[in-house]
Amino acid sequence: MSGFVGWALDRDERAALLTRFPPRYREVVADHVTLKFGDREARLPTETSGEIVGEADDGRGVQALVVRIGGTTDRPDGSTYHITWSLEPGRAAKESNDVIARLGWTALAAFVPIRLEPSASSR
C-alpha cells in the first residue's frame, strides 16, 4: 500500500490558506497531513483541528507548512506533522520530511488554526 492515513485539509479553508501562504513553487499540493504512510492496519485519527505553526523551504523546490495536532508537531514515527505546500517539477512530496529534518523550520509569528478531516488514501 502506498497511501496514507491522516487528515485532509478542509476544502473550504484551502483557498484562504493559499492566499495567506502563497505557494513558492509551480506545483501546488496543499492537500493533507500524514499520520502514517503505507500501513493498511492504521485507524483514522480522531482529531479534527490543528494549527499551522511554521514553515520550511529548501529554496530549491520544496515548501512545507508545519502543523501542530493534539499539542505536538511530532509524528509517532519521529518525523514532523506538515502539509507539503508546493513543489518544483521533479521534486516529490515525501521530500518535505527530509527538508524539515535537515534544515528545521521557522515558527510563524501567529499560529493559524485549521480544520482537518480524518482521511485515508490508497494513492
DRENTORFI-887788 format. One record per atom (N, C-alpha, C): atom name; x, y, z. Coordinates in steps of 0.2 Angstrom, whole numbers, always signed. Layout:
// DRENTORFI-887788
[CA,[X,Y,Z]]
...
***
This chain:
// DRENTORFI-887788
[N,[+4,-6,+0]]
[CA,[+0,+0,+0]]
[C,[+4,+6,+0]]
[N,[+3,+11,-4]]
[CA,[+7,+17,-5]]
[C,[+3,+23,-2]]
[N,[-2,+22,+1]]
[CA,[-7,+28,+3]]
[C,[-5,+30,+10]]
[N,[-9,+34,+13]]
[CA,[-8,+37,+19]]
[C,[-14,+37,+23]]
[N,[-13,+37,+30]]
[CA,[-19,+39,+35]]
[C,[-17,+45,+38]]
[N,[-22,+50,+39]]
[CA,[-20,+56,+42]]
[C,[-26,+61,+41]]
[N,[-25,+67,+39]]
[CA,[-30,+72,+38]]
[C,[-30,+75,+32]]
[N,[-36,+76,+29]]
[CA,[-36,+80,+23]]
[C,[-37,+87,+25]]
[N,[-34,+92,+21]]
[CA,[-35,+99,+23]]
[C,[-43,+101,+21]]
[N,[-46,+104,+25]]
[CA,[-53,+106,+24]]
[C,[-53,+110,+17]]
[N,[-57,+108,+13]]
[CA,[-58,+111,+6]]
[C,[-60,+119,+6]]
[N,[-64,+120,+11]]
[CA,[-67,+127,+12]]
[C,[-61,+132,+14]]
[N,[-57,+129,+18]]
[CA,[-51,+133,+21]]
[C,[-45,+134,+16]]
[N,[-45,+129,+11]]
[CA,[-39,+128,+7]]
[C,[-38,+135,+3]]
[N,[-43,+138,+0]]
[CA,[-42,+144,-4]]
[C,[-39,+149,+0]]
[N,[-42,+150,+6]]
[CA,[-40,+156,+10]]
[C,[-32,+155,+12]]
[N,[-31,+149,+14]]
[CA,[-24,+147,+16]]
[C,[-19,+148,+10]]
[N,[-21,+146,+4]]
[CA,[-17,+148,-2]]
[C,[-15,+155,-3]]
[N,[-20,+159,-1]]
[CA,[-19,+166,-1]]
[C,[-15,+169,+4]]
[N,[-16,+166,+10]]
[CA,[-12,+168,+16]]
[C,[-4,+166,+15]]
[N,[-3,+160,+13]]
[CA,[+3,+157,+12]]
[C,[+4,+155,+4]]
[N,[+6,+160,+0]]
[CA,[+7,+159,-7]]
[C,[+12,+154,-8]]
[N,[+10,+149,-13]]
[CA,[+15,+144,-15]]
[C,[+21,+147,-18]]
[N,[+27,+145,-17]]
[CA,[+33,+147,-20]]
[C,[+35,+144,-26]]
[N,[+32,+138,-27]]
[CA,[+34,+133,-32]]
[C,[+28,+132,-37]]
[N,[+30,+129,-43]]
[CA,[+24,+128,-48]]
[C,[+19,+123,-47]]
[N,[+21,+118,-43]]
[CA,[+16,+113,-42]]
[C,[+13,+114,-35]]
[N,[+7,+116,-34]]
[CA,[+3,+117,-28]]
[C,[+1,+110,-26]]
[N,[+2,+108,-20]]
[CA,[+0,+102,-17]]
[C,[-5,+104,-11]]
[N,[-4,+106,-6]]
[CA,[-8,+109,-1]]
[C,[-14,+105,+0]]
[N,[-13,+98,+2]]
[CA,[-18,+93,+2]]
[C,[-20,+90,+8]]
[N,[-15,+88,+12]]
[CA,[-16,+83,+18]]
[C,[-10,+83,+23]]
[N,[-11,+81,+29]]
[CA,[-6,+80,+34]]
[C,[-6,+72,+35]]
[N,[+0,+69,+34]]
[CA,[+1,+62,+35]]
[C,[+2,+60,+43]]
[N,[-2,+55,+45]]
[CA,[-1,+52,+52]]
[C,[+4,+46,+51]]
[N,[+2,+41,+46]]
[CA,[+5,+35,+44]]
[C,[+5,+34,+37]]
[N,[+11,+32,+34]]
[CA,[+11,+30,+27]]
[C,[+12,+23,+26]]
[N,[+8,+20,+21]]
[CA,[+9,+13,+19]]
[C,[+7,+8,+25]]
[N,[+2,+10,+29]]
[CA,[+0,+5,+34]]
[C,[-7,+3,+34]]
[N,[-8,-3,+31]]
[CA,[-15,-5,+29]]
[C,[-20,-6,+36]]
[N,[-16,-6,+41]]
[CA,[-20,-8,+48]]
[C,[-21,-1,+52]]
[N,[-18,+4,+50]]
[CA,[-19,+11,+53]]
[C,[-26,+13,+54]]
[N,[-28,+15,+59]]
[CA,[-35,+18,+60]]
[C,[-35,+25,+59]]
[N,[-41,+28,+57]]
[CA,[-41,+35,+56]]
[C,[-40,+39,+63]]
[N,[-37,+44,+62]]
[CA,[-36,+48,+69]]
[C,[-43,+51,+71]]
[N,[-43,+54,+77]]
[CA,[-50,+57,+79]]
[C,[-49,+64,+79]]
[N,[-43,+67,+79]]
[CA,[-43,+75,+80]]
[C,[-46,+78,+73]]
[N,[-49,+84,+74]]
[CA,[-52,+87,+68]]
[C,[-49,+94,+68]]
[N,[-44,+96,+71]]
[CA,[-41,+103,+71]]
[C,[-34,+102,+72]]
[N,[-31,+108,+70]]
[CA,[-24,+108,+71]]
[C,[-22,+116,+70]]
[N,[-15,+117,+70]]
[CA,[-13,+124,+69]]
[C,[-7,+124,+65]]
[N,[-7,+128,+60]]
[CA,[-1,+129,+56]]
[C,[+4,+134,+60]]
[N,[+10,+131,+62]]
[CA,[+14,+134,+67]]
[C,[+21,+136,+64]]
[N,[+22,+134,+58]]
[CA,[+29,+135,+55]]
[C,[+29,+134,+48]]
[N,[+35,+135,+45]]
[CA,[+36,+134,+38]]
[C,[+43,+132,+37]]
[N,[+44,+127,+32]]
[CA,[+51,+125,+29]]
[C,[+51,+126,+22]]
[N,[+57,+128,+19]]
[CA,[+58,+129,+12]]
[C,[+65,+128,+11]]
[N,[+67,+123,+6]]
[CA,[+74,+122,+5]]
[C,[+77,+127,+0]]
[N,[+73,+131,-3]]
[CA,[+75,+136,-8]]
[C,[+76,+133,-15]]
[N,[+75,+127,-15]]
[CA,[+76,+123,-22]]
[C,[+70,+119,-24]]
[N,[+64,+120,-21]]
[CA,[+59,+117,-24]]
[C,[+54,+113,-19]]
[N,[+55,+114,-13]]
[CA,[+51,+110,-8]]
[C,[+49,+116,-3]]
[N,[+42,+117,-2]]
[CA,[+39,+121,+3]]
[C,[+34,+117,+7]]
[N,[+35,+118,+13]]
[CA,[+30,+114,+18]]
[C,[+28,+118,+24]]
[N,[+22,+117,+26]]
[CA,[+20,+121,+32]]
[C,[+19,+116,+38]]
[N,[+22,+118,+43]]
[CA,[+22,+113,+49]]
[C,[+16,+114,+53]]
[N,[+13,+108,+55]]
[CA,[+7,+108,+58]]
[C,[+7,+105,+65]]
[N,[+4,+108,+70]]
[CA,[+3,+105,+77]]
[C,[-4,+102,+78]]
[N,[-4,+96,+80]]
[CA,[-10,+92,+81]]
[C,[-10,+89,+87]]
[N,[-15,+90,+91]]
[CA,[-15,+87,+98]]
[C,[-9,+90,+102]]
[N,[-7,+96,+101]]
[CA,[-2,+99,+105]]
[C,[+5,+97,+104]]
[N,[+6,+94,+98]]
[CA,[+13,+92,+96]]
[C,[+14,+93,+88]]
[N,[+20,+94,+86]]
[CA,[+22,+94,+79]]
[C,[+25,+87,+78]]
[N,[+26,+83,+83]]
[CA,[+30,+77,+82]]
[C,[+25,+71,+80]]
[N,[+27,+68,+74]]
[CA,[+23,+62,+72]]
[C,[+26,+56,+76]]
[N,[+21,+51,+77]]
[CA,[+24,+45,+80]]
[C,[+30,+42,+77]]
[N,[+31,+42,+71]]
[CA,[+37,+39,+68]]
[C,[+43,+44,+68]]
[N,[+43,+49,+72]]
[CA,[+49,+53,+73]]
[C,[+49,+59,+68]]
[N,[+45,+59,+63]]
[CA,[+46,+65,+59]]
[C,[+41,+70,+61]]
[N,[+39,+75,+57]]
[CA,[+36,+81,+59]]
[C,[+29,+82,+55]]
[N,[+24,+83,+59]]
[CA,[+17,+84,+55]]
[C,[+18,+90,+50]]
[N,[+16,+90,+44]]
[CA,[+17,+95,+40]]
[C,[+12,+94,+34]]
[N,[+11,+100,+30]]
[CA,[+7,+100,+24]]
[C,[+13,+101,+18]]
[N,[+14,+97,+14]]
[CA,[+18,+99,+8]]
[C,[+14,+104,+4]]
[N,[+17,+110,+4]]
[CA,[+13,+116,+1]]
[C,[+14,+117,-6]]
[N,[+20,+117,-9]]
[CA,[+22,+117,-16]]
[C,[+28,+114,-17]]
[N,[+29,+112,-24]]
[CA,[+35,+109,-26]]
[C,[+37,+111,-33]]
[N,[+43,+111,-35]]
[CA,[+45,+112,-42]]
[C,[+45,+105,-45]]
[N,[+43,+105,-52]]
[CA,[+43,+99,-55]]
[C,[+49,+95,-54]]
[N,[+48,+88,-53]]
[CA,[+54,+84,-52]]
[C,[+55,+83,-45]]
[N,[+52,+87,-40]]
[CA,[+53,+86,-33]]
[C,[+47,+82,-31]]
[N,[+47,+79,-25]]
[CA,[+42,+74,-23]]
[C,[+39,+76,-16]]
[N,[+33,+75,-14]]
[CA,[+30,+77,-8]]
[C,[+34,+74,-2]]
[N,[+36,+68,-3]]
[CA,[+40,+64,+3]]
[C,[+46,+68,+4]]
[N,[+49,+72,+0]]
[CA,[+55,+76,+2]]
[C,[+54,+81,+7]]
[N,[+48,+83,+9]]
[CA,[+46,+88,+14]]
[C,[+49,+85,+21]]
[N,[+48,+79,+22]]
[CA,[+51,+76,+28]]
[C,[+59,+77,+29]]
[N,[+62,+76,+23]]
[CA,[+69,+77,+23]]
[C,[+71,+84,+24]]
[N,[+68,+89,+21]]
[CA,[+69,+96,+21]]
[C,[+68,+98,+29]]
[N,[+63,+96,+32]]
[CA,[+62,+98,+39]]
[C,[+67,+95,+43]]
[N,[+69,+89,+42]]
[CA,[+74,+86,+47]]
[C,[+81,+89,+46]]
[N,[+82,+91,+39]]
[CA,[+89,+93,+38]]
[C,[+90,+101,+40]]
[N,[+85,+105,+38]]
[CA,[+85,+112,+39]]
[C,[+81,+115,+44]]
[N,[+77,+111,+47]]
[CA,[+72,+113,+53]]
[C,[+67,+117,+50]]
[N,[+63,+121,+54]]
[CA,[+58,+125,+51]]
[C,[+58,+132,+55]]
[N,[+54,+137,+52]]
[CA,[+54,+143,+55]]
[C,[+47,+144,+58]]
[N,[+46,+146,+65]]
[CA,[+40,+147,+68]]
[C,[+36,+153,+65]]
[N,[+30,+153,+64]]
[CA,[+26,+159,+62]]
[C,[+25,+163,+68]]
[N,[+24,+170,+67]]
[CA,[+23,+175,+72]]
[C,[+16,+173,+76]]
[N,[+12,+171,+72]]
[CA,[+5,+170,+74]]
[C,[+3,+163,+71]]
[N,[+1,+158,+76]]
[CA,[-2,+152,+73]]
[C,[-8,+153,+70]]
[N,[-10,+148,+65]]
[CA,[-16,+148,+61]]
[C,[-20,+142,+62]]
[N,[-26,+143,+66]]
[CA,[-30,+137,+67]]
[C,[-33,+134,+60]]
[N,[-33,+127,+59]]
[CA,[-36,+124,+53]]
[C,[-40,+118,+55]]
[N,[-45,+117,+51]]
[CA,[-49,+111,+52]]
[C,[-46,+106,+48]]
[N,[-47,+100,+51]]
[CA,[-44,+94,+47]]
[C,[-49,+88,+47]]
[N,[-49,+85,+42]]
[CA,[-54,+79,+41]]
[C,[-50,+73,+41]]
[N,[-51,+68,+46]]
[CA,[-48,+62,+46]]
[C,[-49,+58,+39]]
[N,[-44,+56,+36]]
[CA,[-44,+53,+29]]
[C,[-39,+48,+28]]
[N,[-40,+44,+23]]
[CA,[-36,+39,+21]]
[C,[-36,+39,+13]]
[N,[-30,+37,+11]]
[CA,[-29,+37,+3]]
[C,[-25,+31,+1]]
[N,[-27,+28,-4]]
[CA,[-23,+22,-7]]
[C,[-19,+24,-12]]
[N,[-18,+31,-14]]
[CA,[-14,+33,-19]]
[C,[-7,+31,-19]]
***
